[in-house]
């Protein structure tokens, strides 16, 4: 997608949409074709890294052993190994934890315990620590670069539909930065598709309260 096309679509979207008393988000929607999303191996999952923050920072929780206590302080919350038992018995606390955080980082050698304790809630929500997102790390890893990247990341999933969607910014965001976010997410989705452009049907943008508008 060319920068000019994106900026023109953003301007049309803003001028044709009803003004709201809050700053609306701008979402990128990519509809797909020629993919059977009913097959689990064909379902698309992309952890898109955005060059610029699209809105609120993603919140990160680290599930680690005591040897990573200091490194894990880069995250918003740290749950140490000796605290795992609490979440095994306190379902309410586990559900609260799963709702409060967008990404979970886990120490690689603790993944069995993480799966046993947290998997029953994080799994169905698609929040289990994922190696593809860089969320499963070796012991003593410097977590600050990992956390900084995840704060500006967004997870896109097909979930049995031929579409992925995510917020790429706010309507008052600098158009150049907004365009960079859109192009970045588009390219990451593109390269994750088996036939790349041949699997993309439409690319659209929408405000929180508007109808989608196709990027020509």
Buried (B, 14 or more C-beta within 10 A) or exposed (E): BEEEEBBEBBEBBBEEBEEEEEEBBBBBBBBBEEBEBEEEEEBBBBBBBBEBBBBEBBBBBBBBBEEBEEBBBBBBBBBBBEEBEEBEEEEEEBEEBBEEBBBBBBBEEBBEBBBEBBBEBBEEEEBBBBEEBBBBBEEEBEBEEBBEBBBBBBBBBBEEEBBBBBBBBBBEBEEEBBBBBBBBBBEBBBEBBEEEEEBBEEBBBBBBEBEBBEBE
